[in-house]
Structure formats: structure tokens, C-alpha cells
Amino acid sequence: MTPAAFRKIALSLPETEERQHMNHPDFRVAGKIFATLGYPDKGRGMVKLTPEQQHYFCKDEPAVFVPVPGAWGRRGCTHVHLKAAKQGTLRKAMESAWRNTAPKRLLGQ
């Protein structure tokens, strides 16, 4: 997985926009961040999962997904090691993060 592929997956989700946050790209739906790229280094991204989702992604793909250290990680923020990530796996995680953040009107509820 490359940073460009991560970006392409994020931007393929409905009403997603790319902005900057603390000098690295982030991806937002309805103004709320659901993923970031390039922090703490260019080889990583982050997806905002629920703690339960994080548990399963980290358990199933420990070389790809690792909780962010500290309180953010305990709330579900999860690092993605881009080099180890496969497109299908990252898409599932990214879609989960998007759904966790998107307003109900986009979820069809």
C-alpha cells in the first residue's frame, strides 16, 4: 500500500474531503476526521475505529494495524502500517472509520 493508494481509498468514500491537520493530510466527512496520513511518519496512516473494531483488525492483521499510543488509541484510533496493508483490508477498515464518523443522512438511516 502506498500513501497515494491510501488517499485514493479515502477520497472514494462519499462526501470525503482532504484537509491538513498538524502538517499532515487528513480525511473528513461532514467536517470530522476519520483518517489521517503520514503521521508519525510517512509509512503510516490512521483510521478512527471503535475499540471493538480496533480489537478485531489488530487481532486479524497485527502487522498492519496497531493501536495509537495513549488515550486516542484506547478510543479506537489505529495506526496502519502502509507497507504491510493490502487494499481490501484497508478498504474495510477505512469504510468502518468513515461509517463511524459520517452523519446518519449519508448512512441511509
The first five atom37 places (N, CA, C, CB, O) and aatype in JSON, in Angstrom:
{
  "aatype": [12, 16, 14, 0, 0, 13, 1, 11, 9, 0, 10, 15, 10, 14, 6, 16, 6, 6, 1, 5, 8, 12, 2, 8, 14, 3, 13, 1, 19, 0, 7, 11, 9, 13, 0, 16, 10, 7, 18, 14, 3, 11, 7, 1, 7, 12, 19, 11, 10, 16, 14, 6, 5, 5, 8, 18, 13, 4, 11, 3, 6, 14, 0, 19, 13, 19, 14, 19, 14, 7, 0, 17, 7, 1, 1, 7, 4, 16, 8, 19, 8, 10, 11, 0, 0, 11, 5, 7, 16, 10, 1, 11, 0, 12, 6, 15, 0, 17, 1, 2, 16, 0, 14, 11, 1, 10, 10, 7, 5],
  "atom_mask": [
    [1, 1, 1, 1, 1],
    [1, 1, 1, 1, 1],
    [1, 1, 1, 1, 1],
    [1, 1, 1, 1, 1],
    [1, 1, 1, 1, 1],
    [1, 1, 1, 1, 1],
    [1, 1, 1, 1, 1],
    [1, 1, 1, 1, 1],
    [1, 1, 1, 1, 1],
    [1, 1, 1, 1, 1],
    [1, 1, 1, 1, 1],
    [1, 1, 1, 1, 1],
    [1, 1, 1, 1, 1],
    [1, 1, 1, 1, 1],
    [1, 1, 1, 1, 1],
    [1, 1, 1, 1, 1],
    [1, 1, 1, 1, 1],
    [1, 1, 1, 1, 1],
    [1, 1, 1, 1, 1],
    [1, 1, 1, 1, 1],
    [1, 1, 1, 1, 1],
    [1, 1, 1, 1, 1],
    [1, 1, 1, 1, 1],
    [1, 1, 1, 1, 1],
    [1, 1, 1, 1, 1],
    [1, 1, 1, 1, 1],
    [1, 1, 1, 1, 1],
    [1, 1, 1, 1, 1],
    [1, 1, 1, 1, 1],
    [1, 1, 1, 1, 1],
    [1, 1, 1, 0, 1],
    [1, 1, 1, 1, 1],
    [1, 1, 1, 1, 1],
    [1, 1, 1, 1, 1],
    [1, 1, 1, 1, 1],
    [1, 1, 1, 1, 1],
    [1, 1, 1, 1, 1],
    [1, 1, 1, 0, 1],
    [1, 1, 1, 1, 1],
    [1, 1, 1, 1, 1],
    [1, 1, 1, 1, 1],
    [1, 1, 1, 1, 1],
    [1, 1, 1, 0, 1],
    [1, 1, 1, 1, 1],
    [1, 1, 1, 0, 1],
    [1, 1, 1, 1, 1],
    [1, 1, 1, 1, 1],
    [1, 1, 1, 1, 1],
    [1, 1, 1, 1, 1],
    [1, 1, 1, 1, 1],
    [1, 1, 1, 1, 1],
    [1, 1, 1, 1, 1],
    [1, 1, 1, 1, 1],
    [1, 1, 1, 1, 1],
    [1, 1, 1, 1, 1],
    [1, 1, 1, 1, 1],
    [1, 1, 1, 1, 1],
    [1, 1, 1, 1, 1],
    [1, 1, 1, 1, 1],
    [1, 1, 1, 1, 1],
    [1, 1, 1, 1, 1],
    [1, 1, 1, 1, 1],
    [1, 1, 1, 1, 1],
    [1, 1, 1, 1, 1],
    [1, 1, 1, 1, 1],
    [1, 1, 1, 1, 1],
    [1, 1, 1, 1, 1],
    [1, 1, 1, 1, 1],
    [1, 1, 1, 1, 1],
    [1, 1, 1, 0, 1],
    [1, 1, 1, 1, 1],
    [1, 1, 1, 1, 1],
    [1, 1, 1, 0, 1],
    [1, 1, 1, 1, 1],
    [1, 1, 1, 1, 1],
    [1, 1, 1, 0, 1],
    [1, 1, 1, 1, 1],
    [1, 1, 1, 1, 1],
    [1, 1, 1, 1, 1],
    [1, 1, 1, 1, 1],
    [1, 1, 1, 1, 1],
    [1, 1, 1, 1, 1],
    [1, 1, 1, 1, 1],
    [1, 1, 1, 1, 1],
    [1, 1, 1, 1, 1],
    [1, 1, 1, 1, 1],
    [1, 1, 1, 1, 1],
    [1, 1, 1, 0, 1],
    [1, 1, 1, 1, 1],
    [1, 1, 1, 1, 1],
    [1, 1, 1, 1, 1],
    [1, 1, 1, 1, 1],
    [1, 1, 1, 1, 1],
    [1, 1, 1, 1, 1],
    [1, 1, 1, 1, 1],
    [1, 1, 1, 1, 1],
    [1, 1, 1, 1, 1],
    [1, 1, 1, 1, 1],
    [1, 1, 1, 1, 1],
    [1, 1, 1, 1, 1],
    [1, 1, 1, 1, 1],
    [1, 1, 1, 1, 1],
    [1, 1, 1, 1, 1],
    [1, 1, 1, 1, 1],
    [1, 1, 1, 1, 1],
    [1, 1, 1, 1, 1],
    [1, 1, 1, 1, 1],
    [1, 1, 1, 0, 1],
    [1, 1, 1, 1, 1]
  ],
  "atom_positions": [
    [[0.86, -1.18, 0.0], [0.0, 0.0, 0.0], [0.89, 1.23, 0.0], [-0.97, 0.0, 1.23], [1.86, 1.32, 0.76]],
    [[0.57, 2.15, -0.84], [1.3, 3.42, -0.9], [0.45, 4.53, -0.29], [1.68, 3.77, -2.37], [-0.76, 4.37, -0.13]],
    [[1.08, 5.65, 0.05], [0.28, 6.79, 0.51], [-0.75, 7.21, -0.54], [1.2, 7.97, 0.86], [-1.87, 7.61, -0.19]],
    [[-0.4, 7.14, -1.81], [-1.34, 7.52, -2.87], [-2.55, 6.58, -2.89], [-0.64, 7.51, -4.24], [-3.67, 7.03, -3.11]],
    [[-2.33, 5.28, -2.68], [-3.43, 4.32, -2.65], [-4.32, 4.54, -1.42], [-2.88, 2.88, -2.65], [-5.54, 4.44, -1.52]],
    [[-3.71, 4.85, -0.27], [-4.46, 5.17, 0.95], [-5.37, 6.37, 0.67], [-3.5, 5.47, 2.15], [-6.56, 6.35, 0.98]],
    [[-4.8, 7.4, 0.08], [-5.53, 8.63, -0.25], [-6.69, 8.32, -1.2], [-4.58, 9.67, -0.88], [-7.8, 8.81, -1.02]],
    [[-6.43, 7.5, -2.22], [-7.45, 7.17, -3.21], [-8.63, 6.45, -2.55], [-6.85, 6.3, -4.33], [-9.79, 6.76, -2.86]],
    [[-8.35, 5.51, -1.66], [-9.43, 4.81, -0.95], [-10.24, 5.8, -0.11], [-8.86, 3.68, -0.06], [-11.47, 5.79, -0.15]],
    [[-9.56, 6.64, 0.65], [-10.27, 7.61, 1.5], [-11.15, 8.53, 0.66], [-9.26, 8.45, 2.31], [-12.31, 8.76, 1.0]],
    [[-10.61, 9.04, -0.42], [-11.35, 10.01, -1.23], [-12.46, 9.36, -2.06], [-10.4, 10.75, -2.15], [-13.3, 10.07, -2.63]],
    [[-12.48, 8.04, -2.14], [-13.54, 7.35, -2.87], [-14.83, 7.26, -2.07], [-13.09, 5.97, -3.27], [-15.88, 6.92, -2.62]],
    [[-14.76, 7.54, -0.77], [-15.94, 7.45, 0.08], [-16.79, 8.71, -0.04], [-15.52, 7.22, 1.55], [-16.24, 9.81, -0.19]],
    [[-18.11, 8.59, 0.03], [-19.0, 9.73, -0.2], [-18.69, 10.94, 0.66], [-20.4, 9.31, 0.03], [-18.48, 10.84, 1.86]],
    [[-18.69, 12.09, 0.0], [-18.54, 13.41, 0.63], [-17.26, 13.55, 1.46], [-19.73, 13.68, 1.52], [-17.21, 14.34, 2.41]],
    [[-16.24, 12.8, 1.11], [-14.95, 12.91, 1.8], [-14.15, 14.06, 1.21], [-14.15, 11.59, 1.71], [-14.14, 14.25, -0.01]],
    [[-13.5, 14.81, 2.07], [-12.6, 15.86, 1.61], [-11.27, 15.72, 2.33], [-13.21, 17.27, 1.86], [-11.21, 15.26, 3.47]],
    [[-10.22, 16.13, 1.64], [-8.89, 16.11, 2.23], [-8.55, 17.51, 2.72], [-7.84, 15.61, 1.21], [-8.76, 18.5, 2.02]],
    [[-8.03, 17.57, 3.93], [-7.55, 18.82, 4.52], [-6.2, 18.55, 5.16], [-8.57, 19.38, 5.57], [-5.62, 17.48, 5.0]],
    [[-5.7, 19.54, 5.89], [-4.44, 19.4, 6.62], [-4.71, 19.56, 8.11], [-3.4, 20.46, 6.13], [-5.55, 20.35, 8.53]],
    [[-3.98, 18.78, 8.9], [-4.09, 18.87, 10.35], [-2.7, 18.61, 10.92], [-5.15, 17.85, 10.92], [-2.14, 17.54, 10.71]],
    [[-2.15, 19.56, 11.62], [-0.84, 19.42, 12.23], [0.22, 18.98, 11.2], [-0.9, 18.41, 13.38], [1.04, 18.11, 11.47]],
    [[0.17, 19.6, 10.04], [1.15, 19.4, 8.96], [1.12, 18.03, 8.31], [2.5, 19.63, 9.48], [2.13, 17.58, 7.77]],
    [[-0.02, 17.35, 8.35], [-0.17, 16.12, 7.58], [-1.62, 16.04, 7.08], [0.2, 14.87, 8.45], [-2.52, 16.63, 7.67]],
    [[-1.83, 15.3, 5.98], [-3.18, 15.21, 5.41], [-4.14, 14.47, 6.34], [-3.13, 14.52, 4.06], [-3.78, 13.52, 7.02]],
    [[-5.38, 14.95, 6.33], [-6.44, 14.2, 6.99], [-7.63, 14.1, 6.05], [-6.85, 14.85, 8.33], [-7.73, 14.85, 5.08]],
    [[-8.51, 13.18, 6.35], [-9.68, 12.93, 5.52], [-10.91, 13.05, 6.4], [-9.61, 11.52, 4.83], [-10.98, 12.47, 7.48]],
    [[-11.87, 13.83, 5.91], [-13.03, 14.2, 6.72], [-14.33, 13.95, 5.97], [-12.94, 15.66, 7.15], [-14.39, 14.03, 4.74]],
    [[-15.35, 13.65, 6.74], [-16.71, 13.61, 6.24], [-17.52, 14.5, 7.17], [-17.29, 12.13, 6.19], [-17.43, 14.37, 8.4]],
    [[-18.29, 15.41, 6.6], [-19.07, 16.38, 7.38], [-18.17, 17.15, 8.35], [-20.2, 15.67, 8.15], [-18.6, 17.49, 9.46]],
    [[-16.92, 17.42, 7.93], [-16.0, 18.2, 8.74], [-15.29, 17.45, 9.84], [0.0, 0.0, 0.0], [-14.5, 18.04, 10.58]],
    [[-15.56, 16.15, 9.99], [-14.97, 15.35, 11.06], [-13.95, 14.37, 10.5], [-16.06, 14.6, 11.85], [-14.19, 13.7, 9.5]],
    [[-12.8, 14.29, 11.17], [-11.71, 13.42, 10.72], [-12.06, 11.95, 10.97], [-10.4, 13.79, 11.44], [-12.5, 11.58, 12.06]],
    [[-11.84, 11.12, 9.93], [-11.97, 9.67, 10.1], [-10.67, 8.94, 9.75], [-13.11, 9.14, 9.24], [-10.53, 7.75, 10.06]],
    [[-9.71, 9.64, 9.11], [-8.42, 9.02, 8.78], [-7.38, 10.12, 8.59], [-8.54, 8.14, 7.49], [-7.7, 11.25, 8.24]],
    [[-6.12, 9.75, 8.83], [-5.02, 10.67, 8.57], [-3.92, 9.89, 7.85], [-4.49, 11.31, 9.89], [-3.92, 8.66, 7.82]],
    [[-3.0, 10.63, 7.29], [-1.91, 10.02, 6.52], [-0.6, 10.7, 6.88], [-2.18, 10.14, 5.0], [-0.54, 11.92, 7.03]],
    [[0.46, 9.88, 7.02], [1.79, 10.44, 7.2], [2.17, 10.87, 8.6], [0.0, 0.0, 0.0], [3.07, 11.69, 8.78]],
    [[1.5, 10.32, 9.6], [1.87, 10.65, 10.98], [1.86, 9.37, 11.8], [0.9, 11.71, 11.6], [0.89, 8.62, 11.71]],
    [[2.86, 9.1, 12.56], [4.01, 9.92, 12.91], [5.14, 9.87, 11.88], [4.55, 9.49, 14.23], [6.15, 10.56, 12.02]],
    [[4.95, 9.06, 10.84], [5.94, 9.04, 9.76], [5.23, 8.75, 8.44], [7.06, 7.97, 10.03], [4.05, 8.39, 8.44]],
    [[5.93, 8.9, 7.34], [5.32, 8.76, 6.01], [4.86, 7.34, 5.7], [6.29, 9.2, 4.96], [4.12, 7.14, 4.74]],
    [[5.29, 6.38, 6.48], [4.91, 4.99, 6.25], [3.65, 4.56, 6.96], [0.0, 0.0, 0.0], [3.29, 3.38, 6.93]],
    [[2.98, 5.5, 7.61], [1.77, 5.15, 8.37], [0.59, 6.04, 8.06], [2.06, 5.21, 9.85], [0.73, 7.19, 7.62]],
    [[-0.56, 5.48, 8.29], [-1.82, 6.21, 8.27], [-2.52, 5.92, 9.59], [0.0, 0.0, 0.0], [-1.98, 5.22, 10.45]],
    [[-3.72, 6.45, 9.75], [-4.52, 6.21, 10.94], [-5.98, 6.16, 10.52], [-4.29, 7.3, 12.03], [-6.41, 6.94, 9.67]],
    [[-6.73, 5.23, 11.11], [-8.18, 5.17, 10.92], [-8.83, 5.21, 12.3], [-8.61, 3.89, 10.13], [-8.33, 4.63, 13.26]],
    [[-9.97, 5.92, 12.39], [-10.7, 6.05, 13.65], [-11.76, 4.95, 13.72], [-11.36, 7.46, 13.79], [-12.85, 5.08, 13.17]],
    [[-11.41, 3.88, 14.4], [-12.31, 2.75, 14.59], [-12.94, 2.84, 15.97], [-11.56, 1.41, 14.41], [-12.55, 3.67, 16.79]],
    [[-13.92, 1.99, 16.22], [-14.4, 1.82, 17.59], [-13.39, 0.91, 18.29], [-15.88, 1.22, 17.63], [-12.64, 0.2, 17.61]],
    [[-13.35, 0.9, 19.62], [-12.44, -0.02, 20.3], [-12.67, -1.49, 19.91], [-12.59, 0.14, 21.81], [-11.72, -2.26, 19.79]],
    [[-13.92, -1.86, 19.71], [-14.22, -3.24, 19.31], [-13.69, -3.53, 17.9], [-15.73, -3.51, 19.37], [-13.06, -4.57, 17.67]],
    [[-13.93, -2.62, 16.96], [-13.4, -2.8, 15.61], [-11.88, -2.88, 15.64], [-13.86, -1.65, 14.69], [-11.28, -3.73, 14.98]],
    [[-11.27, -1.98, 16.42], [-9.82, -1.96, 16.55], [-9.31, -3.32, 17.02], [-9.37, -0.86, 17.52], [-8.34, -3.86, 16.47]],
    [[-9.95, -3.87, 18.02], [-9.55, -5.17, 18.56], [-9.48, -6.22, 17.45], [-10.52, -5.62, 19.67], [-8.49, -6.94, 17.33]],
    [[-10.52, -6.3, 16.64], [-10.57, -7.34, 15.61], [-9.59, -7.07, 14.46], [-11.97, -7.45, 15.06], [-8.94, -8.0, 13.98]],
    [[-9.47, -5.83, 14.02], [-8.5, -5.54, 12.96], [-7.08, -5.83, 13.44], [-8.62, -4.06, 12.51], [-6.28, -6.42, 12.71]],
    [[-6.75, -5.43, 14.67], [-5.41, -5.67, 15.21], [-5.15, -7.16, 15.42], [-5.23, -4.91, 16.55], [-4.04, -7.64, 15.2]],
    [[-6.16, -7.88, 15.85], [-6.03, -9.33, 16.07], [-5.84, -10.06, 14.74], [-7.27, -9.87, 16.81], [-5.0, -10.95, 14.63]],
    [[-6.63, -9.68, 13.74], [-6.59, -10.37, 12.44], [-5.4, -9.99, 11.59], [-7.84, -10.09, 11.68], [-4.91, -10.81, 10.81]],
    [[-4.9, -8.76, 11.72], [-3.8, -8.25, 10.89], [-2.81, -7.47, 11.75], [-4.35, -7.34, 9.75], [-2.66, -6.25, 11.58]],
    [[-2.1, -8.15, 12.69], [-1.21, -7.44, 13.61], [-0.02, -6.74, 12.94], [-0.7, -8.4, 14.64], [0.55, -5.82, 13.51]],
    [[0.35, -7.17, 11.75], [1.45, -6.49, 11.03], [0.98, -5.2, 10.38], [2.04, -7.42, 9.97], [1.8, -4.36, 9.99]],
    [[-0.33, -5.03, 10.27], [-0.91, -3.86, 9.59], [-1.45, -2.85, 10.59], [-2.02, -4.29, 8.64], [-1.17, -1.65, 10.48]],
    [[-2.24, -3.32, 11.57], [-2.97, -2.44, 12.47], [-2.42, -2.51, 13.89], [-4.45, -2.81, 12.47], [-2.21, -3.59, 14.43]],
    [[-2.18, -1.33, 14.48], [-1.66, -1.22, 15.84], [-2.36, -0.02, 16.5], [-0.08, -1.04, 15.85], [-2.45, 1.04, 15.89]],
    [[-2.85, -0.17, 17.73], [-3.48, 0.97, 18.4], [-2.5, 2.15, 18.53], [-3.98, 0.56, 19.81], [-1.31, 1.96, 18.79]],
    [[-3.01, 3.35, 18.33], [-2.23, 4.56, 18.56], [-1.95, 4.61, 20.07], [-3.0, 5.87, 18.06], [-2.84, 4.29, 20.86]],
    [[-0.76, 4.99, 20.49], [-0.46, 5.04, 21.93], [-1.37, 6.03, 22.67], [1.0, 5.43, 22.14], [-1.79, 7.05, 22.12]],
    [[-1.66, 5.72, 23.92], [-2.38, 6.65, 24.79], [-3.89, 6.61, 24.65], [0.0, 0.0, 0.0], [-4.47, 5.64, 24.16]],
    [[-4.51, 7.7, 25.1], [-5.97, 7.79, 25.16], [-6.63, 7.68, 23.79], [-6.38, 9.09, 25.81], [-7.68, 7.06, 23.66]],
    [[-6.02, 8.28, 22.77], [-6.61, 8.2, 21.42], [-6.71, 6.74, 20.98], [-5.77, 9.01, 20.41], [-7.71, 6.33, 20.41]],
    [[-5.67, 5.98, 21.25], [-5.68, 4.57, 20.89], [-6.72, 3.77, 21.67], [0.0, 0.0, 0.0], [-7.36, 2.88, 21.12]],
    [[-6.88, 4.09, 22.94], [-7.9, 3.4, 23.74], [-9.3, 3.7, 23.23], [-7.78, 3.79, 25.21], [-10.22, 2.92, 23.45]],
    [[-9.47, 4.82, 22.55], [-10.78, 5.19, 21.97], [-10.97, 4.62, 20.57], [-10.93, 6.72, 21.93], [-12.04, 4.78, 19.98]],
    [[-9.94, 3.95, 20.02], [-10.09, 3.3, 18.73], [-9.19, 3.79, 17.62], [0.0, 0.0, 0.0], [-9.15, 3.18, 16.55]],
    [[-8.47, 4.89, 17.83], [-7.57, 5.37, 16.78], [-6.48, 4.31, 16.55], [-6.94, 6.76, 17.16], [-5.84, 3.85, 17.49]],
    [[-6.31, 3.95, 15.3], [-5.48, 2.8, 14.96], [-4.5, 3.14, 13.85], [-6.35, 1.62, 14.54], [-4.9, 3.6, 12.78]],
    [[-3.21, 2.92, 14.11], [-2.18, 3.12, 13.08], [-2.31, 2.02, 12.02], [-0.76, 3.12, 13.7], [-2.66, 0.88, 12.32]],
    [[-2.01, 2.41, 10.78], [-1.96, 1.47, 9.66], [-0.53, 1.51, 9.12], [-3.01, 1.84, 8.53], [-0.05, 2.57, 8.71]],
    [[0.14, 0.37, 9.12], [1.48, 0.27, 8.52], [1.26, 0.04, 7.02], [2.35, -0.89, 9.18], [0.91, -1.07, 6.6]],
    [[1.46, 1.08, 6.24], [1.1, 1.05, 4.83], [1.78, -0.08, 4.06], [1.43, 2.37, 4.2], [1.13, -0.75, 3.25]],
    [[3.05, -0.28, 4.3], [3.81, -1.28, 3.54], [3.21, -2.68, 3.68], [5.26, -1.29, 4.0], [3.26, -3.47, 2.73]],
    [[2.64, -2.99, 4.83], [2.08, -4.31, 5.09], [0.61, -4.44, 4.7], [2.24, -4.65, 6.54], [0.08, -5.55, 4.65]],
    [[-0.06, -3.33, 4.42], [-1.51, -3.34, 4.18], [-1.86, -3.77, 2.76], [-2.09, -1.95, 4.45], [-1.19, -3.4, 1.8]],
    [[-2.9, -4.56, 2.67], [-3.48, -4.95, 1.39], [-4.69, -4.05, 1.13], [-3.89, -6.48, 1.37], [-5.34, -3.6, 2.07]],
    [[-4.97, -3.8, -0.13], [-6.03, -2.87, -0.48], [-7.38, -3.26, 0.11], [-6.15, -2.77, -1.98], [-8.08, -2.41, 0.67]],
    [[-7.77, -4.53, 0.01], [-9.07, -4.96, 0.51], [-9.22, -4.79, 2.01], [0.0, 0.0, 0.0], [-10.27, -4.36, 2.49]],
    [[-8.17, -5.12, 2.73], [-8.19, -4.98, 4.19], [-8.28, -3.52, 4.59], [-6.95, -5.63, 4.82], [-9.06, -3.16, 5.47]],
    [[-7.47, -2.69, 3.95], [-7.52, -1.26, 4.28], [-8.87, -0.67, 3.91], [-6.39, -0.51, 3.57], [-9.4, 0.16, 4.65]],
    [[-9.43, -1.07, 2.79], [-10.75, -0.55, 2.39], [-11.78, -0.86, 3.47], [-11.19, -1.15, 1.03], [-12.59, 0.0, 3.81]],
    [[-11.78, -2.08, 4.01], [-12.74, -2.45, 5.06], [-12.56, -1.56, 6.3], [-12.58, -3.94, 5.45], [-13.54, -1.07, 6.86]],
    [[-11.31, -1.36, 6.71], [-11.05, -0.51, 7.87], [-11.44, 0.93, 7.6], [-9.57, -0.59, 8.26], [-12.04, 1.59, 8.45]],
    [[-11.11, 1.42, 6.41], [-11.42, 2.81, 6.05], [-12.94, 3.01, 5.99], [-10.78, 3.18, 4.68], [-13.45, 4.02, 6.47]],
    [[-13.66, 2.05, 5.41], [-15.12, 2.16, 5.37], [-15.72, 2.15, 6.76], [-15.72, 1.03, 4.53], [-16.68, 2.87, 7.04]],
    [[-15.16, 1.33, 7.65], [-15.64, 1.32, 9.04], [-15.41, 2.67, 9.69], [-14.92, 0.21, 9.85], [-16.31, 3.2, 10.35]],
    [[-14.22, 3.24, 9.52], [-13.91, 4.55, 10.1], [-14.84, 5.62, 9.53], [-12.44, 4.93, 9.84], [-15.31, 6.49, 10.26]],
    [[-15.09, 5.55, 8.23], [-15.99, 6.53, 7.58], [-17.39, 6.41, 8.17], [-16.02, 6.31, 6.04], [-18.0, 7.41, 8.53]],
    [[-17.91, 5.17, 8.26], [-19.26, 4.95, 8.81], [-19.36, 5.41, 10.27], [-19.65, 3.48, 8.71], [-20.4, 5.91, 10.69]],
    [[-18.29, 5.23, 11.02], [-18.29, 5.66, 12.42], [-18.41, 7.18, 12.54], [-17.02, 5.19, 13.12], [-18.87, 7.69, 13.56]],
    [[-18.01, 7.9, 11.51], [-17.92, 9.36, 11.55], [-19.01, 10.06, 10.75], [-16.58, 9.79, 11.04], [-19.41, 11.17, 11.09]],
    [[-19.49, 9.42, 9.7], [-20.44, 10.05, 8.78], [-21.79, 10.34, 9.46], [-20.67, 9.15, 7.54], [-22.22, 9.6, 10.35]],
    [[-22.44, 11.43, 9.04], [-23.77, 11.72, 9.59], [-24.79, 10.67, 9.11], [-24.22, 13.15, 9.18], [-24.61, 10.04, 8.06]],
    [[-25.83, 10.5, 9.88], [-26.85, 9.5, 9.59], [-27.44, 9.65, 8.18], [-27.95, 9.58, 10.61], [-27.8, 8.65, 7.55]],
    [[-27.54, 10.87, 7.69], [-28.14, 11.08, 6.37], [-27.34, 10.38, 5.27], [-28.24, 12.57, 6.08], [-27.91, 10.01, 4.24]],
    [[-26.05, 10.2, 5.48], [-25.2, 9.51, 4.49], [-25.25, 8.0, 4.67], [-23.76, 9.99, 4.59], [-24.9, 7.25, 3.76]],
    [[-25.69, 7.56, 5.81], [-25.73, 6.11, 6.09], [-27.05, 5.49, 5.71], [-25.45, 5.86, 7.55], [-27.22, 4.27, 5.79]],
    [[-28.01, 6.32, 5.29], [-29.31, 5.8, 4.9], [-30.18, 5.39, 6.07], [0.0, 0.0, 0.0], [-31.07, 4.55, 5.94]],
    [[-29.91, 5.98, 7.23], [-30.69, 5.63, 8.43], [-31.75, 6.66, 8.7], [-29.77, 5.49, 9.65], [-32.5, 6.53, 9.67]]
  ]
}
